[in-house]
Amino acid sequence: MAAEQGDEISLRRLALVVEYEGAAYAGSQYQRNAPTVQGELEKALSGLTGESTRVALAGRTDAGVHAKGQVVSFQTRAPYAADVFVGALNAYLPADIAVRSAREVALDFDVRRHASRRWYRYLIYNRRQRPALFRGHCWHIARPLDVGAMQTAAQELVGEHDFAAFAAPSALGSTVRSVYRAQVCRQRSWVTFDMEANAFLPQQVRRTVGALVQVGLGRQSAEDFRRLLARRRRGRAATLAAPARGLCLMAVEYKGLSVGDHEEDADL
């Protein structure tokens, strides 16, 4: 989009699909005294456009959590085409953050409230010896996991439920969420847990994984997992939270709008 010479450039809103490795950051949301993904994106946008820009994120990820399909949006008067922002911002961003795609959206687009579906994946390395290459992206569990039992328990999550047991004790507001998919799969030494829902509570996926691992190790049954969910006591699963490094926000979806590059690659 470009303005006529001498005209003021109209205000625009763009949406970016962003991936990042979360190890070096205190989370996705801006913090004054700690490095964050939002802070790095805003610095890059300022360097590119000369504007002081605040970005909004579709999902909040905790310290150490990764993303492959985080969606962010921002307003700008910069005249660059959407595709130009991809390469230009990647030139300003650190190596552990990359913009995958960009597109112009309506000015009233709300990247968080308008999201209809979010997909998280948790990665477990299930082998006696610890990994070296992917140690920053998985939870190493040396004892064999019963993936079938974990998958049976995970099916209790599908549908609309009160997930208070998997919320922080201090969580505010409703703890009811709709889960569309909860799937545990094994591929050789790798065990993946995929969970898709309309929205998530803070640390909900990590606490869910922690509880499912107890089932996989034979310390709890699928029925125990069902009772944990049904108790609806806030923070009941707090002590079971899996490490942040194994969690990745894979994609965010919007009804009637494709924000960009959300393909699932052949890798884990």
Buried (B, 14 or more C-beta within 10 A) or exposed (E): EEEEEEEEEEEBBBBBBBBBBBBBBBBBBBEEEEEBBBBBBBBBBEEBBEBEBEBBBBBBBBBBBBBBBBBBBBBBEBEBEBEEBBEBBBEBBBEBBBBBBBBBBEEEBBBBEBBEBBBBBBBBBBBEEEBEEBEEBBBBBEEEBBBEBBBBBBBBBBEEBBBBBBBBEEBEEEBBBEBBEBBBEBEEBBBBBBBBBBBBBBBBBBBBBBBBBBBBBEEBBBEEBBBBBEEBEBBBBBEBBBBBBBBBBBBBBBEEBEBBBBEEEEEE
